[in-house]
Amino acid sequence: MPKINQHTVMNAPALLPPLAEQTEIVRRVEQLFAFADQLEAKVATAQARIDRLTQSILAKAFRGELVPQDPNDEPASVLLERIQAQRAAAPKARRGRKATA
């Protein structure tokens, strides 16, 4: 603004709360910072637990422990052998350049 200069700003009143109120404000802010630190630690702990849980779930899934297993299902080794046999029996697609007309 054109009429505001350093002299005007220096002479403007700055209201401050009483010292007891300032002390209480600082105490509450420090209390909130301590609470925030506690929350941050809890979040870090929870994140670590989530990471371990994820690894545990994946391990159980690979071991087939997440759902009841059907005893009539074939073992994975048999399935893999069957897939390899099918691939060996199927004709291989040619991967060359197409002839231009």
C-alpha positions as CSV (number, residue, x, y, z in Angstrom):
1,M,0.0,0.0,0.0
2,P,1.4,3.4,-0.8
3,K,0.9,5.0,2.7
4,I,2.6,2.2,4.6
5,N,6.3,2.6,5.4
6,Q,8.7,1.4,8.1
7,H,7.8,4.2,10.5
8,T,4.1,3.2,10.3
9,V,4.8,-0.4,10.9
10,M,7.2,0.3,13.8
11,N,4.5,2.4,15.5
12,A,1.7,-0.1,15.0
13,P,0.7,-1.7,18.3
14,A,1.4,-5.4,18.7
15,L,-0.8,-7.0,21.2
16,L,0.7,-9.8,23.2
17,P,-1.1,-12.1,25.7
18,P,0.0,-11.9,29.3
19,L,3.1,-14.0,30.3
20,A,1.0,-16.6,32.1
21,E,-1.1,-17.2,28.9
22,Q,2.0,-17.3,26.7
23,T,3.4,-20.0,29.0
24,E,0.1,-22.0,28.8
25,I,0.2,-21.7,25.0
26,V,3.7,-23.1,24.9
27,R,2.8,-25.9,27.3
28,R,-0.1,-26.9,25.1
29,V,1.9,-26.8,21.9
30,E,4.6,-28.9,23.5
31,Q,1.9,-31.4,24.7
32,L,0.5,-31.6,21.1
33,F,4.0,-32.1,19.7
34,A,4.6,-35.0,22.2
35,F,1.2,-36.5,21.1
36,A,2.2,-36.2,17.5
37,D,5.5,-38.0,18.2
38,Q,3.6,-40.8,19.9
39,L,1.3,-41.1,16.9
40,E,4.2,-41.2,14.6
41,A,5.8,-44.0,16.6
42,K,2.5,-45.9,16.5
43,V,2.2,-45.5,12.8
44,A,5.8,-46.8,12.3
45,T,5.0,-49.8,14.5
46,A,1.8,-50.5,12.6
47,Q,3.6,-50.2,9.2
48,A,6.2,-52.7,10.4
49,R,3.4,-55.1,11.5
50,I,1.6,-54.7,8.1
51,D,4.8,-55.5,6.2
52,R,5.3,-58.7,8.3
53,L,1.7,-59.6,7.9
54,T,1.9,-59.2,4.1
55,Q,5.0,-61.5,4.0
56,S,3.2,-64.0,6.2
57,I,0.1,-64.0,4.0
58,L,2.2,-64.5,0.9
59,A,4.1,-67.4,2.5
60,K,0.9,-69.1,3.5
61,A,-0.5,-68.6,0.1
62,F,2.5,-70.3,-1.5
63,R,2.3,-73.1,0.9
64,G,-1.5,-73.5,0.2
65,E,-2.5,-72.8,3.8
66,L,-5.0,-70.0,3.1
67,V,-7.9,-72.1,2.0
68,P,-8.8,-75.8,2.6
69,Q,-7.1,-78.0,0.0
70,D,-9.1,-80.3,-2.2
71,P,-7.6,-83.8,-1.9
72,N,-8.8,-84.5,-5.5
73,D,-6.6,-81.7,-6.9
74,E,-3.5,-82.9,-8.7
75,P,-0.1,-81.8,-7.3
76,A,1.6,-78.7,-8.9
77,S,4.4,-80.9,-10.2
78,V,2.0,-83.0,-12.2
79,L,0.3,-79.9,-13.6
80,L,3.7,-78.4,-14.6
81,E,4.7,-81.7,-16.4
82,R,1.4,-81.7,-18.2
83,I,1.9,-78.1,-19.4
84,Q,5.4,-78.8,-20.6
85,A,4.1,-81.8,-22.5
86,Q,1.4,-79.7,-24.2
87,R,4.0,-77.1,-25.1
88,A,6.3,-79.7,-26.6
89,A,3.5,-81.2,-28.6
90,A,2.3,-77.9,-30.0
91,P,3.9,-76.7,-33.3
92,K,6.1,-73.7,-32.8
93,A,5.1,-70.5,-34.4
94,R,7.6,-69.1,-36.9
95,R,9.1,-65.8,-36.0
96,G,10.6,-64.6,-39.2
97,R,10.0,-61.6,-41.4
98,K,6.9,-61.7,-43.5
99,A,7.5,-62.0,-47.3
100,T,6.6,-58.9,-49.1
101,A,4.6,-59.0,-52.3
